[in-house]
Amino acid sequence: MRRFLTTIFCCISLLSAGTAFAEPVKCLAKVTKLSNKQIISLAEQGYDIARRGVDFAEVVLDKEQVNAFVYKGHPVKIIIEDLDQYVKKVKAAQNKIDAYYTYATMEKQLKAWAEKYPEICVLESVGKSHEDRDIWALKISDNPNKNEPEPAALIMGAHHAREWPSIEVPMATAKLLLTEYASNEEIKTLVDNREVWIVPMVNPDGVVFSMEKSKYWRKNRRNNGGSYGVDPNRNYGYQWGVSGSSSSPSSDTYKGPAPFSEPETQTMKKLVEREKFQGSISFHTYSELILYPFSYAYNVDNPDRKVFVQMANDMARFNKYSVKNSADLYPAAGECDDFMYGENKMLSFTFELCSTFIPAATQIPVFNELNVPAVIYLIDKVGTYGLVTPAGRDELIESLNLESARRAIVDNVNLFAGEGNVAMRNEVLKQLEKISQRTAELVCEDLRKGDSTSWQSIKGTPQAGLAISFIRNRVLFENAHEKDLYREDLIEEIKNS
């Protein structure tokens, strides 16, 4: 919205009190009359861009930076005049019922869950932060102490310290999976057939600093010698430093001295490489967006874009968020999702929660209710779409039960029917053939016992034509070589199917 210059100068004057402090007072400001090229340039210069539109950006600025934009003819509207005071007010308004998780309360809750539900979860410190805090990960599965060949999902919060809601959704997801397991058949099936890892606080030092000091802080707490912090979400190694990050240690988007220089990102790298996930969500604030790779540059080929777009649009039905390719905001390199997908072929997404960095704590149930179902969706779909991407390892397919195999067939045949990209079609068909072979193996096992229930299920699935042909061929071949393996009426039914 346009403002007169007098309004702009009044807004600037609100920041003048910060001059007496060592650190300048920072505001959140909407800068308008910006071209796309200028917004990208701001990201390249290391500006902390919270949100953008066609011709504007909401940016974290100090007084001098506001003055500079005004001088260049860009109208500025102050959204939050003092971000540290904003954090302090949110913190002060909390109570025993409505409150954000702190590091201490998160740790206490995770340990309590691990003690109460040992049959379906285990708590592990997967690494240490700069200030020697544990980076906690809660694994939820039916045999949590075993590394089973099951599709796996990684749910992360708090790469950025000030984004307190990003801790809440992972914690709420964990609570749902644990507390509903005994009474909700759908949740039980999901937990029994997946491995879910939840890391609610990737950057614990930054969160503690933000909460205890009431600071609008983004980075971790590395001592740079004269300044503090590296932006963890600019420190991942894939295409590190090529765009949208800063080389200045004082910048909010400082990429660090080297890829994976930070213990927090090293921890996530080791966990990802160890567990070989099929999909992930990294939670942030704000903008009400669902983002998918790649982030480091425009128009980068994403071979699995069709799957990403389908899943993102499906998840957006729960929270009504907008779906975008990450680079469409502005290119930014060293980002978590680019590493997860670019290096590890995971179906990796970023959720930008809410319409401000830290809503009032009374809003926690609201944004949890919108977003936890989307997380459940991703955990489910890493076992269907995740099997036909490069992260869909053969051992996962070989361990599928019948219903999991059937649902994987349905999802992928529906999505890729008529696929025009020959390379993609061939890759998907190769994986679908393996899933259909596994389906045939399971159905034939039941048929040899005289049980036709699984056969009827697959026969009634229109997308399972390939599996049905494998079942038919297998039954007829085995019957030709060994009589009485199958009932005659079933042989006739299968022969004519």
One Martini backbone bead per residue (centre of mass of N, CA, C, O) as a GRO file, in nm:
protein
  497
    1MET     BB    1   0.097   0.036   0.022
    2ARG     BB    2   0.071   0.362  -0.014
    3ARG     BB    3   0.279   0.643   0.101
    4PHE     BB    4   0.361   0.917   0.236
    5LEU     BB    5   0.646   1.073   0.327
    6THR     BB    6   0.552   1.153   0.609
    7THR     BB    7   0.495   0.865   0.701
    8ILE     BB    8   0.776   0.757   0.665
    9PHE     BB    9   0.924   0.949   0.863
   10CYS     BB   10   0.761   0.859   1.108
   11CYS     BB   11   0.856   0.568   1.103
   12ILE     BB   12   1.155   0.625   1.138
   13SER     BB   13   1.137   0.769   1.421
   14LEU     BB   14   1.068   0.501   1.581
   15LEU     BB   15   1.389   0.403   1.560
   16SER     BB   16   1.576   0.613   1.718
   17ALA     BB   17   1.615   0.470   2.003
   18GLY     BB   18   1.851   0.263   1.901
   19THR     BB   19   2.122   0.443   1.916
   20ALA     BB   20   2.204   0.368   2.226
   21PHE     BB   21   2.279   0.094   2.113
   22ALA     BB   22   2.485  -0.145   1.999
   23GLU     BB   23   2.232  -0.253   1.874
   24PRO     BB   24   2.022  -0.220   1.637
   25VAL     BB   25   1.717  -0.153   1.566
   26LYS     BB   26   1.464  -0.373   1.452
   27CYS     BB   27   1.252  -0.412   1.172
   28LEU     BB   28   0.945  -0.460   1.006
   29ALA     BB   29   0.930  -0.412   0.648
   30LYS     BB   30   0.756  -0.263   0.374
   31VAL     BB   31   0.879  -0.281   0.046
   32THR     BB   32   0.823  -0.091  -0.240
   33LYS     BB   33   0.880  -0.076  -0.572
   34LEU     BB   34   0.974  -0.370  -0.669
   35SER     BB   35   1.154  -0.573  -0.841
   36ASN     BB   36   1.254  -0.884  -0.896
   37LYS     BB   37   1.553  -0.809  -0.920
   38GLN     BB   38   1.567  -0.652  -0.650
   39ILE     BB   39   1.488  -0.886  -0.462
   40ILE     BB   40   1.722  -1.068  -0.538
   41SER     BB   41   1.941  -0.866  -0.454
   42LEU     BB   42   1.873  -0.865  -0.155
   43ALA     BB   43   1.942  -1.163  -0.109
   44GLU     BB   44   2.240  -1.139  -0.209
   45GLN     BB   45   2.303  -0.917   0.028
   46GLY     BB   46   2.154  -1.049   0.302
   47TYR     BB   47   1.872  -1.009   0.337
   48ASP     BB   48   1.588  -1.044   0.553
   49ILE     BB   49   1.335  -1.222   0.405
   50ALA     BB   50   1.001  -1.295   0.485
   51ARG     BB   51   0.842  -1.160   0.235
   52ARG     BB   52   0.670  -1.178  -0.091
   53GLY     BB   53   0.591  -1.013  -0.394
   54VAL     BB   54   0.574  -0.867  -0.689
   55ASP     BB   55   0.648  -0.546  -0.544
   56PHE     BB   56   0.745  -0.680  -0.261
   57ALA     BB   57   0.904  -0.662   0.074
   58GLU     BB   58   0.962  -0.828   0.379
   59VAL     BB   59   1.195  -0.668   0.602
   60VAL     BB   60   1.483  -0.667   0.789
   61LEU     BB   61   1.554  -0.353   0.960
   62ASP     BB   62   1.723  -0.069   0.996
   63LYS     BB   63   1.737   0.264   0.996
   64GLU     BB   64   1.941   0.299   0.762
   65GLN     BB   65   1.790   0.113   0.563
   66VAL     BB   66   1.534   0.272   0.549
   67ASN     BB   67   1.660   0.535   0.444
   68ALA     BB   68   1.770   0.412   0.180
   69PHE     BB   69   1.499   0.341   0.052
   70VAL     BB   70   1.376   0.619   0.056
   71TYR     BB   71   1.599   0.760  -0.114
   72LYS     BB   72   1.528   0.552  -0.367
   73GLY     BB   73   1.192   0.545  -0.377
   74HIS     BB   74   1.087   0.342  -0.146
   75PRO     BB   75   0.828   0.258   0.006
   76VAL     BB   76   0.765   0.250   0.370
   77LYS     BB   77   0.633   0.003   0.601
   78ILE     BB   78   0.578  -0.041   0.931
   79ILE     BB   79   0.502  -0.331   1.110
   80ILE     BB   80   0.757  -0.360   1.315
   81GLU     BB   81   0.949  -0.150   1.510
   82ASP     BB   82   1.035  -0.378   1.745
   83LEU     BB   83   1.139  -0.698   1.759
   84ASP     BB   84   1.223  -0.743   2.052
   85GLN     BB   85   0.957  -0.637   2.174
   86TYR     BB   86   0.779  -0.840   2.033
   87VAL     BB   87   0.895  -1.089   2.174
   88LYS     BB   88   0.840  -0.995   2.464
   89LYS     BB   89   0.528  -0.985   2.437
   90VAL     BB   90   0.477  -1.278   2.367
   91LYS     BB   91   0.607  -1.394   2.619
   92ALA     BB   92   0.429  -1.236   2.837
   93ALA     BB   93   0.144  -1.365   2.728
   94GLN     BB   94   0.196  -1.613   2.857
   95ASN     BB   95   0.097  -1.935   2.992
   96LYS     BB   96   0.031  -2.246   3.113
   97ILE     BB   97  -0.139  -2.309   2.850
   98ASP     BB   98  -0.018  -2.068   2.668
   99ALA     BB   99   0.278  -2.209   2.522
  100TYR     BB  100   0.588  -2.236   2.425
  101TYR     BB  101   0.837  -2.424   2.355
  102THR     BB  102   1.114  -2.499   2.511
  103TYR     BB  103   1.389  -2.664   2.557
  104ALA     BB  104   1.310  -2.782   2.834
  105THR     BB  105   1.011  -2.871   2.766
  106MET     BB  106   1.082  -3.048   2.530
  107GLU     BB  107   1.272  -3.244   2.672
  108LYS     BB  108   1.070  -3.339   2.886
  109GLN     BB  109   0.855  -3.449   2.687
  110LEU     BB  110   1.026  -3.652   2.531
  111LYS     BB  111   1.101  -3.823   2.781
  112ALA     BB  112   0.812  -3.891   2.862
  113TRP     BB  113   0.736  -4.044   2.606
  114ALA     BB  114   0.963  -4.257   2.614
  115GLU     BB  115   0.857  -4.375   2.887
  116LYS     BB  116   0.546  -4.429   2.806
  117TYR     BB  117   0.633  -4.532   2.481
  118PRO     BB  118   0.857  -4.776   2.427
  119GLU     BB  119   0.712  -4.949   2.191
  120ILE     BB  120   0.709  -4.663   1.978
  121CYS     BB  121   0.969  -4.515   2.117
  122VAL     BB  122   1.279  -4.317   2.073
  123LEU     BB  123   1.547  -4.141   2.226
  124GLU     BB  124   1.790  -3.919   2.056
  125SER     BB  125   2.112  -3.798   2.046
  126VAL     BB  126   2.242  -3.677   1.733
  127GLY     BB  127   2.376  -3.417   1.877
  128LYS     BB  128   2.564  -3.107   1.896
  129SER     BB  129   2.604  -2.797   1.977
  130HIS     BB  130   2.796  -2.529   2.029
  131GLU     BB  131   2.671  -2.530   2.347
  132ASP     BB  132   2.615  -2.844   2.414
  133ARG     BB  133   2.347  -2.931   2.303
  134ASP     BB  134   2.100  -3.131   2.247
  135ILE     BB  135   1.987  -3.309   1.958
  136TRP     BB  136   1.670  -3.413   1.929
  137ALA     BB  137   1.531  -3.748   1.855
  138LEU     BB  138   1.220  -3.896   1.758
  139LYS     BB  139   1.130  -4.228   1.730
  140ILE     BB  140   0.854  -4.370   1.533
  141SER     BB  141   0.759  -4.712   1.592
  142ASP     BB  142   0.701  -5.050   1.641
  143ASN     BB  143   1.041  -5.084   1.626
  144PRO     BB  144   1.251  -4.852   1.745
  145ASN     BB  145   1.525  -5.038   1.793
  146LYS     BB  146   1.492  -5.088   1.490
  147ASN     BB  147   1.612  -5.129   1.148
  148GLU     BB  148   1.375  -5.112   0.925
  149PRO     BB  149   1.225  -5.181   0.603
  150GLU     BB  150   1.097  -4.864   0.603
  151PRO     BB  151   0.947  -4.598   0.545
  152ALA     BB  152   1.084  -4.257   0.582
  153ALA     BB  153   1.052  -3.971   0.807
  154LEU     BB  154   1.130  -3.612   0.834
  155ILE     BB  155   1.086  -3.383   1.114
  156MET     BB  156   1.135  -3.023   1.129
  157GLY     BB  157   1.264  -2.767   1.355
  158ALA     BB  158   1.433  -2.478   1.413
  159HIS     BB  159   1.652  -2.343   1.231
  160HIS     BB  160   1.506  -2.085   1.332
  161ALA     BB  161   1.482  -1.928   1.630
  162ARG     BB  162   1.218  -1.727   1.596
  163GLU     BB  163   1.040  -1.991   1.493
  164TRP     BB  164   0.838  -2.124   1.712
  165PRO     BB  165   0.612  -2.284   1.549
  166SER     BB  166   0.819  -2.503   1.433
  167ILE     BB  167   0.800  -2.677   1.702
  168GLU     BB  168   0.493  -2.750   1.735
  169VAL     BB  169   0.421  -2.943   1.499
  170PRO     BB  170   0.611  -3.178   1.563
  171MET     BB  171   0.498  -3.222   1.851
  172ALA     BB  172   0.201  -3.273   1.767
  173THR     BB  173   0.263  -3.519   1.594
  174ALA     BB  174   0.379  -3.696   1.812
  175LYS     BB  175   0.133  -3.697   1.994
  176LEU     BB  176  -0.063  -3.830   1.798
  177LEU     BB  177   0.090  -4.098   1.743
  178LEU     BB  178   0.101  -4.186   2.046
  179THR     BB  179  -0.203  -4.139   2.160
  180GLU     BB  180  -0.353  -4.295   1.897
  181TYR     BB  181  -0.245  -4.587   1.860
  182ALA     BB  182  -0.457  -4.758   2.045
  183SER     BB  183  -0.739  -4.621   1.891
  184ASN     BB  184  -0.617  -4.575   1.591
  185GLU     BB  185  -0.593  -4.749   1.305
  186GLU     BB  186  -0.446  -4.553   1.114
  187ILE     BB  187  -0.211  -4.485   1.303
  188LYS     BB  188  -0.113  -4.770   1.350
  189THR     BB  189  -0.047  -4.837   1.057
  190LEU     BB  190   0.159  -4.616   1.020
  191VAL     BB  191   0.358  -4.690   1.250
  192ASP     BB  192   0.398  -4.996   1.156
  193ASN     BB  193   0.502  -4.878   0.839
  194ARG     BB  194   0.702  -4.670   0.980
  195GLU     BB  195   0.967  -4.415   1.004
  196VAL     BB  196   0.971  -4.157   1.253
  197TRP     BB  197   1.144  -3.844   1.257
  198ILE     BB  198   1.183  -3.602   1.529
  199VAL     BB  199   1.311  -3.254   1.503
  200PRO     BB  200   1.220  -2.973   1.674
  201MET     BB  201   1.545  -2.865   1.731
  202VAL     BB  202   1.809  -2.780   1.543
  203ASN     BB  203   1.849  -2.478   1.704
  204PRO     BB  204   1.889  -2.444   2.031
  205ASP     BB  205   2.062  -2.191   2.088
  206GLY     BB  206   1.886  -1.985   1.938
  207VAL     BB  207   1.628  -2.034   2.098
  208VAL     BB  208   1.732  -1.964   2.377
  209PHE     BB  209   1.816  -1.677   2.307
  210SER     BB  210   1.542  -1.574   2.211
  211MET     BB  211   1.380  -1.642   2.475
  212GLU     BB  212   1.568  -1.537   2.714
  213LYS     BB  213   1.639  -1.245   2.556
  214SER     BB  214   1.425  -1.140   2.361
  215LYS     BB  215   1.512  -1.225   2.056
  216TYR     BB  216   1.547  -1.153   1.707
  217TRP     BB  217   1.660  -1.460   1.614
  218ARG     BB  218   1.809  -1.680   1.358
  219LYS     BB  219   2.064  -1.810   1.438
  220ASN     BB  220   2.316  -1.927   1.570
  221ARG     BB  221   2.614  -1.935   1.819
  222ARG     BB  222   2.852  -1.855   1.672
  223ASN     BB  223   3.178  -1.734   1.707
  224ASN     BB  224   3.311  -1.480   1.486
  225GLY     BB  225   3.440  -1.232   1.595
  226GLY     BB  226   3.210  -0.975   1.661
  227SER     BB  227   3.003  -1.209   1.607
  228TYR     BB  228   2.697  -1.403   1.555
  229GLY     BB  229   2.637  -1.657   1.351
  230VAL     BB  230   2.463  -1.904   1.154
  231ASP     BB  231   2.278  -2.003   0.888
  232PRO     BB  232   2.156  -2.314   0.860
  233ASN     BB  233   1.981  -2.246   0.579
  234ARG     BB  234   2.299  -2.186   0.438
  235ASN     BB  235   2.494  -2.463   0.521
  236TYR     BB  236   2.441  -2.650   0.316
  237GLY     BB  237   2.617  -2.820   0.054
  238TYR     BB  238   2.418  -2.772  -0.170
  239GLN     BB  239   2.516  -2.512  -0.350
  240TRP     BB  240   2.693  -2.348  -0.181
  241GLY     BB  241   2.687  -1.990  -0.218
  242VAL     BB  242   2.541  -1.911  -0.508
  243SER     BB  243   2.287  -1.791  -0.334
  244GLY     BB  244   2.107  -1.607  -0.098
  245SER     BB  245   2.377  -1.519   0.060
  246SER     BB  246   2.629  -1.454   0.308
  247SER     BB  247   2.978  -1.347   0.394
  248SER     BB  248   2.873  -1.199   0.645
  249PRO     BB  249   2.876  -1.254   0.986
  250SER     BB  250   2.644  -1.024   1.052
  251SER     BB  251   2.448  -1.166   0.890
  252ASP     BB  252   2.144  -1.337   0.881
  253THR     BB  253   2.268  -1.503   0.601
  254TYR     BB  254   2.506  -1.652   0.697
  255LYS     BB  255   2.683  -1.936   0.556
  256GLY     BB  256   2.963  -1.960   0.642
  257PRO     BB  257   3.293  -2.085   0.595
  258ALA     BB  258   3.142  -2.365   0.524
  259PRO     BB  259   3.026  -2.646   0.449
  260PHE     BB  260   2.918  -2.783   0.726
  261SER     BB  261   3.038  -2.606   0.981
  262GLU     BB  262   2.796  -2.699   1.155
  263PRO     BB  263   2.673  -2.906   1.397
  264GLU     BB  264   2.376  -2.900   1.306
  265THR     BB  265   2.419  -2.984   1.003
  266GLN     BB  266   2.590  -3.232   1.056
  267THR     BB  267   2.371  -3.386   1.206
  268MET     BB  268   2.166  -3.402   0.972
  269LYS     BB  269   2.348  -3.543   0.770
  270LYS     BB  270   2.396  -3.803   0.934
  271LEU     BB  271   2.101  -3.886   0.966
  272VAL     BB  272   2.027  -3.905   0.666
  273GLU     BB  273   2.255  -4.111   0.584
  274ARG     BB  274   2.163  -4.332   0.785
  275GLU     BB  275   1.831  -4.350   0.726
  276LYS     BB  276   1.716  -4.300   0.443
  277PHE     BB  277   1.500  -4.110   0.345
  278GLN     BB  278   1.193  -4.023   0.159
  279GLY     BB  279   1.105  -3.775   0.355
  280SER     BB  280   1.025  -3.412   0.424
  281ILE     BB  281   0.993  -3.152   0.686
  282SER     BB  282   1.044  -2.796   0.709
  283PHE     BB  283   0.995  -2.560   0.955
  284HIS     BB  284   0.852  -2.227   0.928
  285THR     BB  285   0.861  -1.863   0.929
  286TYR     BB  286   0.660  -1.696   0.700
  287SER     BB  287   0.341  -1.717   0.452
  288GLU     BB  288   0.177  -1.966   0.373
  289LEU     BB  289   0.371  -2.215   0.261
  290ILE     BB  290   0.468  -2.451  -0.001
  291LEU     BB  291   0.787  -2.593  -0.061
  292TYR     BB  292   1.005  -2.680  -0.339
  293PRO     BB  293   1.239  -2.796  -0.528
  294PHE     BB  294   1.450  -2.557  -0.608
  295SER     BB  295   1.649  -2.279  -0.455
  296TYR     BB  296   1.932  -2.182  -0.601
  297ALA     BB  297   1.754  -2.168  -0.879
  298TYR     BB  298   1.622  -2.117  -1.169
  299ASN     BB  299   1.503  -2.368  -1.366
  300VAL     BB  300   1.557  -2.636  -1.232
  301ASP     BB  301   1.583  -2.957  -1.272
  302ASN     BB  302   1.304  -3.176  -1.171
  303PRO     BB  303   1.229  -3.502  -1.207
  304ASP     BB  304   1.000  -3.492  -0.949
  305ARG     BB  305   0.783  -3.266  -0.984
  306LYS     BB  306   0.514  -3.417  -1.002
  307VAL     BB  307   0.521  -3.518  -0.710
  308PHE     BB  308   0.556  -3.252  -0.561
  309VAL     BB  309   0.298  -3.114  -0.663
  310GLN     BB  310   0.096  -3.320  -0.566
  311MET     BB  311   0.169  -3.315  -0.265
  312ALA     BB  312   0.144  -3.011  -0.213
  313ASN     BB  313  -0.154  -2.987  -0.297
  314ASP     BB  314  -0.260  -3.190  -0.091
  315MET     BB  315  -0.157  -3.038   0.165
  316ALA     BB  316  -0.311  -2.766   0.099
  317ARG     BB  317  -0.597  -2.876   0.176
  318PHE     BB  318  -0.549  -2.841   0.485
  319ASN     BB  319  -0.409  -2.522   0.502
  320LYS     BB  320  -0.435  -2.326   0.242
  321TYR     BB  321  -0.180  -2.302   0.099
  322SER     BB  322   0.075  -2.209  -0.099
  323VAL     BB  323   0.239  -2.312  -0.400
  324LYS     BB  324   0.605  -2.343  -0.442
  325ASN     BB  325   0.886  -2.275  -0.573
  326SER     BB  326   1.149  -2.164  -0.403
  327ALA     BB  327   1.278  -1.970  -0.626
  328ASP     BB  328   1.020  -1.784  -0.662
  329LEU     BB  329   1.102  -1.601  -0.441
  330TYR     BB  330   1.425  -1.672  -0.409
  331PRO     BB  331   1.734  -1.741  -0.437
  332ALA     BB  332   1.875  -2.012  -0.221
  333ALA     BB  333   2.155  -2.137  -0.071
  334GLY     BB  334   2.207  -2.401   0.156
  335GLU     BB  335   1.951  -2.565   0.171
  336CYS     BB  336   1.785  -2.824   0.298
  337ASP     BB  337   1.613  -2.939   0.056
  338ASP     BB  338   1.841  -2.952  -0.152
  339PHE     BB  339   1.995  -3.169   0.000
  340MET     BB  340   1.778  -3.386   0.034
  341TYR     BB  341   1.736  -3.408  -0.279
  342GLY     BB  342   2.007  -3.365  -0.434
  343GLU     BB  343   2.163  -3.597  -0.254
  344ASN     BB  344   1.898  -3.799  -0.137
  345LYS     BB  345   1.607  -3.806  -0.286
  346MET     BB  346   1.403  -3.651  -0.128
  347LEU     BB  347   1.079  -3.554  -0.027
  348SER     BB  348   1.117  -3.212   0.009
  349PHE     BB  349   0.984  -2.970   0.249
  350THR     BB  350   0.850  -2.639   0.303
  351PHE     BB  351   0.703  -2.467   0.580
  352GLU     BB  352   0.525  -2.157   0.598
  353LEU     BB  353   0.407  -2.037   0.871
  354CYS     BB  354   0.185  -1.821   0.891
  355SER     BB  355   0.167  -1.434   0.927
  356THR     BB  356   0.398  -1.462   1.143
  357PHE     BB  357   0.653  -1.545   1.334
  358ILE     BB  358   0.492  -1.488   1.635
  359PRO     BB  359   0.230  -1.581   1.749
  360ALA     BB  360   0.016  -1.612   1.964
  361ALA     BB  361  -0.020  -1.877   2.179
  362THR     BB  362  -0.332  -1.911   2.117
  363GLN     BB  363  -0.255  -2.022   1.807
  364ILE     BB  364  -0.142  -2.308   1.823
  365PRO     BB  365  -0.397  -2.489   1.769
  366VAL     BB  366  -0.454  -2.373   1.488
  367PHE     BB  367  -0.184  -2.448   1.330
  368ASN     BB  368  -0.190  -2.745   1.404
  369GLU     BB  369  -0.463  -2.826   1.274
  370LEU     BB  370  -0.366  -2.751   0.981
  371ASN     BB  371  -0.071  -2.929   0.974
  372VAL     BB  372  -0.074  -3.221   1.080
  373PRO     BB  373  -0.227  -3.361   0.843
  374ALA     BB  374   0.007  -3.305   0.640
  375VAL     BB  375   0.213  -3.482   0.784
  376ILE     BB  376   0.059  -3.747   0.766
  377TYR     BB  377   0.060  -3.754   0.464
  378LEU     BB  378   0.364  -3.775   0.422
  379ILE     BB  379   0.408  -4.033   0.583
  380ASP     BB  380   0.237  -4.199   0.392
  381LYS     BB  381   0.370  -4.120   0.096
  382VAL     BB  382   0.655  -4.247   0.135
  383GLY     BB  383   0.498  -4.538   0.068
  384THR     BB  384   0.448  -4.451  -0.243
  385TYR     BB  385   0.600  -4.221  -0.394
  386GLY     BB  386   0.878  -4.300  -0.253
  387LEU     BB  387   0.918  -4.572  -0.436
  388VAL     BB  388   0.966  -4.412  -0.736
  389THR     BB  389   1.203  -4.289  -0.634
  390PRO     BB  390   1.541  -4.299  -0.566
  391ALA     BB  391   1.462  -4.365  -0.248
  392GLY     BB  392   1.329  -4.643  -0.348
  393ARG     BB  393   1.421  -4.911  -0.219
  394ASP     BB  394   1.415  -5.251  -0.256
  395GLU     BB  395   1.379  -5.330   0.049
  396LEU     BB  396   1.104  -5.190   0.076
  397ILE     BB  397   0.946  -5.353  -0.135
  398GLU     BB  398   1.014  -5.643  -0.013
  399SER     BB  399   0.841  -5.546   0.270
  400LEU     BB  400   0.567  -5.532   0.174
  401ASN     BB  401   0.248  -5.524   0.211
  402LEU     BB  402  -0.038  -5.547   0.049
  403GLU     BB  403  -0.167  -5.265   0.105
  404SER     BB  404   0.085  -5.099   0.043
  405ALA     BB  405   0.117  -5.196  -0.247
  406ARG     BB  406  -0.160  -5.113  -0.353
  407ARG     BB  407  -0.133  -4.804  -0.289
  408ALA     BB  408   0.116  -4.758  -0.465
  409ILE     BB  409  -0.018  -4.828  -0.727
  410VAL     BB  410  -0.249  -4.627  -0.729
  411ASP     BB  411  -0.093  -4.358  -0.702
  412ASN     BB  412   0.106  -4.399  -0.954
  413VAL     BB  413  -0.094  -4.456  -1.178
  414ASN     BB  414  -0.257  -4.196  -1.148
  415LEU     BB  415  -0.013  -3.997  -1.193
  416PHE     BB  416   0.141  -4.157  -1.461
  417ALA     BB  417  -0.071  -4.159  -1.655
  418GLY     BB  418   0.048  -4.057  -1.960
  419GLU     BB  419   0.339  -4.009  -1.953
  420GLY     BB  420   0.566  -3.816  -2.159
  421ASN     BB  421   0.818  -3.884  -2.004
  422VAL     BB  422   1.024  -4.134  -2.074
  423ALA     BB  423   1.222  -4.149  -1.837
  424MET     BB  424   1.010  -4.142  -1.616
  425ARG     BB  425   0.834  -4.376  -1.707
  426ASN     BB  426   1.057  -4.593  -1.686
  427GLU     BB  427   1.120  -4.555  -1.384
  428VAL     BB  428   0.837  -4.612  -1.276
  429LEU     BB  429   0.795  -4.890  -1.410
  430LYS     BB  430   1.024  -5.030  -1.265
  431GLN     BB  431   0.897  -4.996  -0.980
  432LEU     BB  432   0.613  -5.112  -1.041
  433GLU     BB  433   0.711  -5.393  -1.106
  434LYS     BB  434   0.816  -5.457  -0.821
  435ILE     BB  435   0.549  -5.410  -0.672
  436SER     BB  436   0.387  -5.621  -0.840
  437GLN     BB  437   0.561  -5.864  -0.762
  438ARG     BB  438   0.506  -5.844  -0.461
  439THR     BB  439   0.202  -5.879  -0.484
  440ALA     BB  440   0.206  -6.160  -0.617
  441GLU     BB  441   0.350  -6.306  -0.389
  442LEU     BB  442   0.131  -6.254  -0.169
  443VAL     BB  443  -0.115  -6.375  -0.315
  444CYS     BB  444   0.003  -6.663  -0.367
  445GLU     BB  445   0.035  -6.740  -0.076
  446ASP     BB  446  -0.271  -6.735  -0.017
  447LEU     BB  447  -0.369  -6.928  -0.241
  448ARG     BB  448  -0.213  -7.183  -0.133
  449LYS     BB  449  -0.418  -7.163   0.130
  450GLY     BB  450  -0.716  -7.084   0.003
  451ASP     BB  451  -0.691  -6.763   0.000
  452SER     BB  452  -0.881  -6.493  -0.178
  453THR     BB  453  -0.875  -6.204  -0.057
  454SER     BB  454  -0.631  -6.067  -0.201
  455TRP     BB  455  -0.730  -6.119  -0.486
  456GLN     BB  456  -0.990  -5.954  -0.467
  457SER     BB  457  -0.851  -5.685  -0.409
  458ILE     BB  458  -0.684  -5.669  -0.674
  459LYS     BB  459  -0.913  -5.722  -0.880
  460GLY     BB  460  -1.062  -5.446  -0.758
  461THR     BB  461  -0.807  -5.292  -0.893
  462PRO     BB  462  -0.765  -5.108  -1.173
  463GLN     BB  463  -0.441  -5.042  -1.140
  464ALA     BB  464  -0.354  -5.378  -1.122
  465GLY     BB  465  -0.277  -5.512  -1.401
  466LEU     BB  466   0.018  -5.604  -1.362
  467ALA     BB  467  -0.026  -5.781  -1.114
  468ILE     BB  468  -0.232  -5.973  -1.243
  469SER     BB  469  -0.039  -6.087  -1.458
  470PHE     BB  470   0.162  -6.204  -1.253
  471ILE     BB  471  -0.035  -6.394  -1.113
  472ARG     BB  472  -0.122  -6.560  -1.354
  473ASN     BB  473   0.159  -6.662  -1.443
  474ARG     BB  474   0.233  -6.797  -1.175
  475VAL     BB  475  -0.001  -6.994  -1.142
  476LEU     BB  476   0.027  -7.144  -1.416
  477PHE     BB  477   0.319  -7.232  -1.383
  478GLU     BB  478   0.299  -7.385  -1.109
  479ASN     BB  479   0.068  -7.576  -1.197
  480ALA     BB  480   0.233  -7.715  -1.431
  481HIS     BB  481   0.462  -7.829  -1.209
  482GLU     BB  482   0.236  -7.834  -0.955
  483LYS     BB  483  -0.002  -7.990  -0.828
  484ASP     BB  484  -0.226  -7.864  -0.584
  485LEU     BB  485  -0.156  -7.563  -0.505
  486TYR     BB  486  -0.436  -7.495  -0.636
  487ARG     BB  487  -0.740  -7.424  -0.681
  488GLU     BB  488  -0.942  -7.477  -0.946
  489ASP     BB  489  -1.134  -7.229  -0.923
  490LEU     BB  490  -0.898  -7.022  -0.910
  491ILE     BB  491  -0.763  -7.086  -1.174
  492GLU     BB  492  -1.003  -7.013  -1.355
  493GLU     BB  493  -1.038  -6.722  -1.259
  494ILE     BB  494  -0.750  -6.624  -1.331
  495LYS     BB  495  -0.744  -6.710  -1.631
  496ASN     BB  496  -1.014  -6.508  -1.686
  497SER     BB  497  -0.907  -6.210  -1.585
   0.00000   0.00000   0.00000
